[in-house]
């Protein structure tokens, strides 16, 4: 969204110089008012010859013009000086704002300022971040504990259903439905647990991006052939390494490519394009499927969000899971405009 607000620096400069202009205008009026008396020229006789030594009226006219020009010159110079000085005074706030916008949430700000007001603002912001982090950690711990506690009763229910099916074959259809729902709950709890554990995974591996994608495509080869989907690869030359976790990146990109295959049209294709830009590797994954309606696009990275609420396929956590992985690696993922199908762009720093 475009920001139409004027900067505080410009507002203060305009205010100060309007005040100065008013004061100068009052002074100018007083000068005009004090010089309304008409005085004729002064003549002095010298050896029978009269010499005009001063024309007061002409002098006053010249004086008024000089005053006006001087006033405008002072206003212009003062405007520039005020703007420059205010820039110096407001520089700490500008630095603080830039640091806040560039810092990955929820990181605290670690900059020092000699200005009392700015220091108070930094401390207040860091205190708020501490409170938010505590809240997030409590939420993660709660989700992790709930997921852990639900695993055991679901496993017991699944075992009992299997035993019951063997003893009572006539109830197979009902038992199968119950079994499917338990499987879905089990997968959901597994995903909740994994989401809460992502931040704990160490990023200490040198992951070869080329080998990573070759492994993923090898594992998805049967699915792509079954769906009659063609995989088009456009890799950049050479091997690029990313500092991180092979397991997490594998799962993130596996999920994106698997979705591109599953939700594609028959005999469609999936395009994987890699680009290198400013020590970053950009990877685009696009398909020729039905795409995602614009009214749903802003929600697709939210946990447990499903476009088709009645769908039995998926839990709505795949894209959220992938996004968390990329953010944990200091990267990003976004949905980009595409004329056909769906197109994702991921960004990671390579080493």
N, C-alpha and C positions, 0 to 999 in steps of 0.2 A: 504494500500500500504506500502511495506517495505521501511524504511528510510535507505539509504545507505550512508548518509553523516556522516563523522567523527565529533566528538565533537570538539568545539573550544579549550577545555582544552587539548585534545590530540595533536591537531595541534600545539598549542603554545609550549607544552612540547617538541615535536619533533624538532621544529624549533630552540628553545633555545639550546637544547643539541647537535644538529648538529653544531651550531655555536661554542659551547664550544669544541666539538671534533676537529673541524678544528683548533682552536687556540692551543689546546693541541698538535695536530700533528705538527704544525709549531714550537712550543717550543721544541718538541722532536727532530725534524730535526736539530734545532740549537744546541741542546746538542750533538747529534751525530757528527755534523760538527765541533764543537769545541774540540772534543776529538779524532781527527784522528791521532794526533802525537803519534808515537810509542815511548815509553820510557822504557828502560830496567830496570831490577830490581836494587835496591840500596843495596850495600854491605858495611859493616863496619868491619875493622880488629880489633879484640880484643884479646890481648895476643897471637898474631901469628895465631889466628883462624879467618877466614873470615865468618861473619854472614850476611845472607840475611834478611833485616828488612822490605822490601816492594816490592811487585810485582805490579807496576802501571798498567800494562795491565790487569791483573786479576781484579784489583780494578775497572777499567773502565768498564769491561764487566759486573761485578756485579752491578755497578751503573746504566748502561743502562737498564738492566733487571728490576731493582727496579723502575726506572722511568716509564717504559712501564706499569708495573703492577699497579703502583700508578695512572697513567693516567686513565686506565680503571676503577679503583676503584672510582676515583673522578667523572668520567662521570656517572657511575651507581648510585652513591649516589646523585649526583646533579639531575639526572633524577627523582628520587623518591621525592626529596625535592621540585623540580620545580612543579611536578604534584600535590603534596599536597598543596603547596602555591597557585597555580592557582585555585585549587578546592575551596579554601577559598575565593579568589577574585571573582570567577564566581558563587559562591553560590547564591547571590541575583538574578542573571539572571535565574538560575535553578529554584529557588523558584517562581519567576515571571512566568516563562513558565509553571510550574506545575499548578499554580493557574489559569492561563488563560485557560489551557486545561480542568480543572475540573469544572470551573465556567459555569453555564448554561447561554448561550447567551440569551439576551444581558445584562448581569449583569456587573457592574463596578467592578474594583479590589480595595479592601480596605486593602492594606498592606503598611507598612512604610519601607523605606530604608534610610540608612545613605549615600548611594552612590548617588552622584549628577546625574550621567548618568542614573541610574536605576529609580530614581525619575522622571526624565524628560520623560523616556519611559512610566512609569505608568500614568503620567498626560496626555500624548499624547493619550494613549490607552483609558483612561476614557473620554477624550474629543471626541474621535471618537465614542464611545458608546453613549454619549449624543446626538450627531448629528443623529446617526442611530435610537435611540429611538424616537427622534422628528419626523423623517421621517416616522417611523412605525405608530406613533400615528396619524399623518396627514392622512396617508393612511387608517387607521381604521376609522377615523372620516368621511372621504370622502365616504367610502363604506357604513357606517352606514347611513349617510345623504341621499345618493342616494337610498338605499333600502327603507328608510322611505318615501321619496318623491314619489317613484314609486308605493307604495301600494295603494294610493287613486285612481289614474287614472285606475289602473288595476281592482280595485273593481268596479268602475263605468262601465268600459267596460264589465265586467262579468254580471253585473246587466242588462245592455242594451241588451246584447245578449240573456239573459233569456227572457226578455220581447219581443224581436223581434221573438224568436222562437215560442212563444205562438201566436203571431199575424200572422206569416207567416210559417206555418208548412212545406211548400214545400221546404224551405231552411234549413231543419233540418241537413242534412249531412254537409253542409258548416259551419253552426253555431256550430255543434259539434266539427269540426276540430279547429275552432277558439277558442272554449271554452277549448279544451284540451291544446292548446298552451298557453292560458292565465293561465290555472291552473299550467302549467309547469313553466311559468315565475313567478307566485306567489310563488311557492315552492322555486324557485331559489333565489328570493329576500329574502324570509324568512330565508334561509340558510345563505345568505350573512350577514344578520342582526345578526343571532345567532353566527356566527363565530366572528364577531366584538365584541360581548358581553361576550364571554366566560371568558376573563380575569377579568371581573367585578364581577363574581360570587364568593361569599365568600366560603371558604373551612373550615367551622366550625362545620361540622357534623361528628359523629362517625358512619361510614357506615359499617354495617355487610355484609361482602362479601358473606357469605352463603345465607343470606336472599335476597340479591340483585339478585343473580343468580336464586334463586327459583322464585322470582317475574317475572323475564324476561322469564324464561322457561314456566311459567304458562300463560303469555300473548302470547307466541308464540306456544302454544300447538295446536291450531286449524290449524295454517299454517303448522306445521311439519306433522300433520296427513293428511292434504290435499295433501302435497307433498310426503307422505309416507316415511318420514325421521325419523330415530331412533336417539334419543339423548342419548349418553353415558356419564355419569358423574363419575368423579373420584376426589372427593373432599378430602382435607386434614382434619384430625380430629379436632374438636373444631371450635369455632367461631373466625374469624379474623376481626379486625376492621381497617378501613382506614380513616384517617382524610381527609375529603373532602366534596364534594357535591353529595348527593344521586342521584339527578336529572341528573347531568351531567354524572356520571358513569353509570347510568342506560341506558342513551341514547347511550353512547359509546359502551358498551357491547351488548346492544340490536341490534345495527347496525351490529356488527361483526357476531353475531349468526344468525340474519335474513339473511345476505348475504350468510352465510354458508348453510342455508336451501334453499334459492331461487336458488343459482347457483350450487346446488348439483345434482347428477344424481338420477333417480327414484330408490326408495328403498335403498338409500344410508344412510350414518350415519354421525352425527356430534359428535366429541369427545371433551369434556371439561375436562382438567386435571389441577389440582392445585398443586403447590409445594411451600414449604417454605424454604428460603435460606437467611441467614444473615439479619434477620429482614425485609425481603422483600417477598412478595407473588408473585409467578410466575404463570401466567394463560395462558395455551395453548388452542387455539381453532382451531380445524382442521376439514376438511370435505373430502368427497370422490368425489368431483366434478371434473371439467375439469382442475382446477388449473390456474395459471397465467404464461404465457410465460416469459422466463428469460429476453427477450428484453424489456418487459414492467415493470418489477418489480421495477426498480429504480424510476419510475414515479408515482406509484399508490397512494402515499400520497400527491401528489400535488393537490391543489384545482382545481375542474372542469375538472380533467383528466378522460377520458373515453377510455377504450381499444377499445370498439366497438362504433365508432362515430355515427353510424346509429341507435343505440339502442334507443328506446323510454322509456326504463326503467332506472330510476335513473338520477342524475344530475352530478355525478362525484365529489361530495363533502363529501360523507359519511366517507371515510377513513381519509380524511384531517380533518374533524370535530372530529373524534375519536382521532386522533393523538394530536390535539390541547388540547383536554380534558385531556389526559394522561400527557402531558407536563405541563399543568396548575397544576396538582396534584404532580408534581415532579417525574413522572414516565416515561415510554416509551412504544412504540409499535414497533414491527419489523416483517417482513416476514421472516420465517425460512424455510430451505430446507425441502422438504417433497417428498417422493416417489410417493404419491398419493394425488391429490387434492391440497388444499391450507391450510397453517398452519400459524397462527399468535401467537406471544408471547408478552404478556404484563407484565410489571413489576411495582409494586406499593409498597411503604413502609407501613407496618402495625404497629399498635400501640396496 
